[in-house]
Amino acid sequence: MIKRILGKNIKKVLSSNKAIIILGARQSGKTTLIKQLFENKSNTLWLNGDDADVQNLFTHATSSSLRAAFGNYSMVIVDEAQRIENVGIKFKLITDQIPTIQLVATGSSAFELSNRINEPLTGRKWEFQLFPLSFSEMVQHHGLIEEKRLLRQRLIYGYYPEVVVNNGNERRILQHLSDSFLYKDILNWEGIQKPDRLLTLLKALSFQIGNQVSYNELAQICRLDPKTVEKYILLLEKTFVIFRLGSFARNLRNELKFSKKVYFYDNGIRNSLISNFQQIEMRDDRGALWENFLVAERIKKLHYDEIWANSYFWRTKDRQEIDYIEERDAVVSAFEFKWNVKKQPKINATFQASYGVENMYVVSPDNVEEFLI
């Protein structure tokens, strides 16, 4: 069984009299994680928000009715908590009125669950995000040498747990995941009448990883207005399918100040959307796949290692660019991503002079562990 790094962070805050909220995409392993952490823990009540009787339990809940329902349990775990109406208020009742209960909840949407929980549970919760499996977790599982051997496979099929443990069935599993399963919550919440437009948007974004995105251009492709495109992208972020990276801009007149790049949290989902599972050596988009992989894995590392840093890309109007910029404790670092390193790139002189960055770090398959572990 692959142990998740996030578990150690959750254990740190147990018994803190705060709710523990675990968010993450569908099928990213939230239920498996909480079972690893708490399955053998005594006095634990397991509830699933998909069950009608659990929803009814919380519908007209009071502190007295919840106290009676929980009895002598010391821990209550609510899986798929976003299904419960007014869940934040009900969780507030538990944390305020039943302090003997350690509450743990999972949800597949920051949009649905966080919006319902954040205000009622301000100061009363620890919130964590669980991603699909990471490079670092797989290195811990079977070693660095083996995981580096599998890099080509990861770039194509990604890190969803079911994909990783079912060698030979990757395409079928990814098709199931990407066939509206990951983003069906958006269709339910927003009452989207034309889901084909959302799928068209996802495919358009799939072809633009590593490039700046234009809401106007996407709107034309999808036959939507730009505000709707931006709204859909935000919802896709909140369901952990994609994420945006902003441009780094401080001093220079010709820097792009408001541009965004869009990346997928998982390469396999991206490749499934465009129905392309060709091996890396045969692909024209291998540079983009390598960039998407590295940026997504770096985001996972920062989150799991609890490193507070800002992530950007950098580009000017005359197309000078740097793949990835990281700012931490007022120190700016610059990175270039190269699947095949033919020569060592030098840091852009304009960028170096403006921001005092001394080194350009090149990340290739040869040294990827230095960037991701």
Secondary structure, 3 states (H helix, E strand, C coil): CCCCCHHHHHHHCCCCCCEEEEEECCCCCHHHHHHHHHCCCCCEEEEECCCHHHHHHHHCCCHHHHHHHHCCCCEEEEECHHHCCCHHHHHHHHHHHCCCCEEEEEECCHHHHHHHHCCCCCCCEEEEEECCCCHHHHHHHHCHHHHHHCHHHHHHHCCCHHHHCCCCCHHHHHHHHHHHHCCHHHHHHHCCCCHHHHHHHHHHHHCCCCCECCHHHHHHHHCCCHHHHHHHHHHHHHCCCEEEEEECCCCCCCECCCCEEEEECCHHHHHHHCCCCCCHHHCCCHHHHHHHHHHHHHHHHHHHCCCCCEEEEEEECCCCEEEEEEEECCEEEEEEECCCCCCCCCCCHHHHHHHCCCCEEEECCCCHHHHHC
